[in-house]
Amino acid sequence: MTTWHYPNSFSSPYTAFVLNQPLSGYLLRSGSGLERSLLLKFLQKTYQELNPGGEIAHLAYTVEQYFSKDTPLWWVEPSPVASSEFPATFPHQHSHPIGCLWLGNAIDQLSGDRHAHIFLIYVSPAHRRRGIGAALLHHAESWAKARGDRQIGLQVFQSNQPALRLYQRSGFQPQSLWMIKNLQ
């Protein structure tokens, strides 16, 4: 069991959230509408890794179009370090995030049911292969179940084999195939 901490407006600034993933040293906090530029930065990192030198200016429009109170955002940050002299406390200012999860809504085109959709899941390269991505997927599933969704979806590039393996290990299965034909 892993305890993540994230802000909760009803109690202390950070409240424990338990995940069934072997992970320590990180906290999960809710994002806010004021972090639009940070979300864009993480979205740009994702696409720059997948397509170095590719065009990314359009991603600002994506954030502008879809980021809202209905599309929650969470940040993964390193946990504060505790010592015998200074017990672990949660900072009032956030540290530098090393990962994020941005969720939204989609409509299943076969059933018409609304379901959760993962817009973005990102972990900085230096923090990968530590279970953070799997823990974020678990958090996304918990969020979707809590609001009554019966499924959760995402889009992944075929070239992103590490992500594909993670999603398949987590139980995701292909439902459709998005096909592209260049016309130039």
Secondary structure as the mmCIF struct_conf table of DSSP 4:
data_model
#
loop_
_struct_conf.conf_type_id
_struct_conf.id
_struct_conf.beg_label_comp_id
_struct_conf.beg_label_asym_id
_struct_conf.beg_label_seq_id
_struct_conf.end_label_comp_id
_struct_conf.end_label_asym_id
_struct_conf.end_label_seq_id
STRN STRN1 THR A 2 TYR A 6
TURN_TY1_P TURN_TY1_P1 SER A 9 PHE A 10
BEND BEND1 SER A 11 PRO A 13
STRN STRN2 THR A 15 LEU A 19
BEND BEND2 ASN A 20 GLN A 21
BEND BEND3 GLY A 25 GLY A 25
STRN STRN3 TYR A 26 SER A 30
HELX_RH_3T_P HELX_RH_3T_P1 GLY A 33 GLU A 35
HELX_RH_AL_P HELX_RH_AL_P1 ARG A 36 LEU A 50
BEND BEND4 ASN A 51 ASN A 51
TURN_TY1_P TURN_TY1_P2 PRO A 52 GLY A 53
TURN_TY1_P TURN_TY1_P3 ALA A 57 HIS A 58
HELX_RH_AL_P HELX_RH_AL_P2 LEU A 59 TYR A 66
BEND BEND5 SER A 68 SER A 68
TURN_TY1_P TURN_TY1_P4 LYS A 69 ASP A 70
BEND BEND6 THR A 71 THR A 71
STRN STRN4 LEU A 73 PRO A 78
HELX_LH_PP_P HELX_LH_PP_P1 SER A 79 ALA A 82
BEND BEND7 SER A 84 PHE A 86
BEND BEND8 HIS A 92 GLN A 93
BEND BEND9 ILE A 98 ILE A 98
STRN STRN5 GLY A 99 ILE A 107
TURN_TY1_P TURN_TY1_P5 GLN A 109 SER A 111
STRN STRN6 ARG A 114 VAL A 123
HELX_RH_3T_P HELX_RH_3T_P2 PRO A 125 HIS A 127
BEND BEND10 ARG A 129 GLY A 131
HELX_RH_AL_P HELX_RH_AL_P3 ILE A 132 ALA A 146
TURN_TY1_P TURN_TY1_P6 ARG A 147 GLY A 148
BEND BEND11 ARG A 150 ARG A 150
STRN STRN7 ILE A 152 LEU A 154
TURN_TY1_P TURN_TY1_P7 GLN A 158 SER A 159
HELX_RH_AL_P HELX_RH_AL_P4 GLN A 161 ARG A 169
TURN_TY1_P TURN_TY1_P8 SER A 170 GLY A 171
#
